[in-house]
Amino acid sequence: MTGATLVDNERFGLMLDKIELKHFGSANNIRVDSEFTHIVGGAYTAESLEQRIEEIKLTIEREESIHIKGVHKERLARMTSKIAEI
Protein backbone atom coordinates (compact mmCIF):
# COMPACT_ATOMS: atom_id res chain seq x y z
CA MET A 1 0.00 0.00 0.00
CA THR A 2 2.85 2.32 -0.84
CA GLY A 3 1.52 3.34 -4.22
CA ALA A 4 4.22 1.27 -5.92
CA THR A 5 3.65 -0.40 -9.28
CA LEU A 6 4.01 -4.17 -9.61
CA VAL A 7 6.57 -5.19 -12.21
CA ASP A 8 5.38 -8.39 -13.84
CA ASN A 9 6.32 -8.84 -17.49
CA GLU A 10 3.96 -11.79 -17.93
CA ARG A 11 0.67 -10.29 -16.70
CA PHE A 12 0.89 -6.51 -16.53
CA GLY A 13 3.40 -5.65 -19.22
CA LEU A 14 5.61 -3.21 -17.26
CA MET A 15 9.11 -4.06 -18.44
CA LEU A 16 12.04 -3.70 -16.06
CA ASP A 17 13.80 -1.22 -18.36
CA LYS A 18 10.73 1.07 -18.29
CA ILE A 19 10.67 1.58 -14.51
CA GLU A 20 10.80 5.18 -13.31
CA LEU A 21 11.09 6.71 -9.84
CA LYS A 22 7.30 7.23 -9.74
CA HIS A 23 6.82 3.43 -9.81
CA PHE A 24 8.48 2.92 -6.41
CA GLY A 25 5.81 4.48 -4.17
CA SER A 26 6.55 5.91 -0.73
CA ALA A 27 6.19 5.37 3.01
CA ASN A 28 7.08 7.15 6.25
CA ASN A 29 9.19 4.29 7.57
CA ILE A 30 10.37 0.98 6.12
CA ARG A 31 12.20 -1.70 8.11
CA VAL A 32 13.52 -4.83 6.43
CA ASP A 33 14.98 -7.87 8.15
CA SER A 34 15.68 -11.43 7.05
CA GLU A 35 12.02 -12.47 7.37
CA PHE A 36 9.78 -9.42 7.06
CA THR A 37 9.37 -6.01 5.50
CA HIS A 38 7.51 -3.56 7.75
CA ILE A 39 6.02 -0.51 6.04
CA VAL A 40 4.54 2.25 8.20
CA GLY A 41 2.59 5.17 6.81
CA GLY A 42 2.33 4.03 3.23
CA ALA A 43 0.99 6.30 0.50
CA TYR A 44 -2.58 5.04 0.35
CA THR A 45 -6.06 6.38 0.89
CA ALA A 46 -9.00 4.68 2.54
CA GLU A 47 -10.53 4.33 -0.93
CA SER A 48 -7.43 2.65 -2.40
CA LEU A 49 -7.29 0.27 0.58
CA GLU A 50 -10.97 -0.66 0.12
CA GLN A 51 -10.37 -1.19 -3.61
CA ARG A 52 -7.43 -3.51 -2.90
CA ILE A 53 -9.49 -5.47 -0.36
CA GLU A 54 -12.23 -5.98 -2.96
CA GLU A 55 -9.62 -7.11 -5.53
CA ILE A 56 -8.28 -9.70 -3.09
CA LYS A 57 -11.82 -10.96 -2.37
CA LEU A 58 -12.41 -11.43 -6.11
CA THR A 59 -9.09 -13.23 -6.45
CA ILE A 60 -10.10 -15.62 -3.65
CA GLU A 61 -13.42 -16.35 -5.38
CA ARG A 62 -11.79 -17.04 -8.74
CA GLU A 63 -8.73 -18.97 -7.54
CA GLU A 64 -8.84 -22.74 -7.88
CA SER A 65 -5.76 -23.62 -5.83
CA ILE A 66 -6.56 -24.14 -2.16
CA HIS A 67 -3.01 -23.11 -1.24
CA ILE A 68 -3.18 -19.83 -3.17
CA LYS A 69 -6.64 -19.12 -1.72
CA GLY A 70 -5.15 -19.55 1.75
CA VAL A 71 -2.34 -17.11 0.99
CA HIS A 72 -4.84 -14.50 -0.21
CA LYS A 73 -7.11 -15.08 2.78
CA GLU A 74 -4.17 -14.40 5.12
CA ARG A 75 -3.33 -11.23 3.18
CA LEU A 76 -6.99 -10.15 3.36
CA ALA A 77 -7.07 -10.71 7.12
CA ARG A 78 -3.96 -8.60 7.59
CA MET A 79 -5.19 -5.80 5.35
CA THR A 80 -8.60 -5.59 7.02
CA SER A 81 -6.83 -5.35 10.39
CA LYS A 82 -4.57 -2.60 8.93
CA ILE A 83 -1.53 -4.90 8.79
CA ALA A 84 -0.40 -6.01 5.33
CA GLU A 85 2.30 -8.48 4.35
CA ILE A 86 4.44 -8.38 1.26
N, C-alpha and C positions, 0 to 999 in steps of 0.2 A: 504494500500500500504506500509505496514511495513515489508513485507516478512514473516509475521506470517502464520501459518497453521491453517485452520479451523478445529475445532474438532466437528465432526458430526457423531455419531455412526451409524445413519441410512443410510446415503448416501455415506460417504467417508471412513468409517471403521477405523478411528483413534480413538482408545479407550482412555479414560481419563487417565488410568493408564500407558499408553505408551508415554505420553507427556514428552519431554525433553526440555532443555533450548533453543535449536536451533529452536523450534517450535514457540517461542514467537515473533520473529522479532525484529526490532529496529527502533528508530526515534531519532531526535535531541532534540525534545521537545514534551511533551504530557501534555495537560491540561484537566482535567475532572471536570465537574460540574454536577449539578442535571439533566441537560437536554442534554448536548452535550459532546462529546469527541473530542478535537482538537489535531490533530497530525501534527507536522511540521517537514519537512525534513525526511520523511520516507525512508526506504531502498528499493527503487525501481529504475528501469531504464526506459528510454523512451520506450524501447521495451516491458517491462513487463506492463507498463501502457497501451500501445496500445493493447496488448494481452487481458488485462482485459476489456477494452472498447469493443473489438470485442465479448468477451464472454457475456457481458451484452446485446449487440445488439441481439445476437442469443437467449438469454433467453427471451427477449421481443418478438421476432418473434414466439417462441414456446409456450409461456405462454397463457393459455386460460382465466385466471381470469383478468378482467379489472382492479381490484384493485391492484393486484400484478404487472401487466404491468405498472401501474402508478408509483408504488414504484421504479421499475427498471428504468423507464424513468427519474425520479427525480435524482436517483443515477448517471445515465449516464450524465445528464446535469451538475451535480457537478463535475464529474471526467473530462469531457472535458473542463471545465473551471478551472481545477486544484484544485478544492475543492471537497473533498469526504466526505461522511457521513457514519458513522458506525451505 
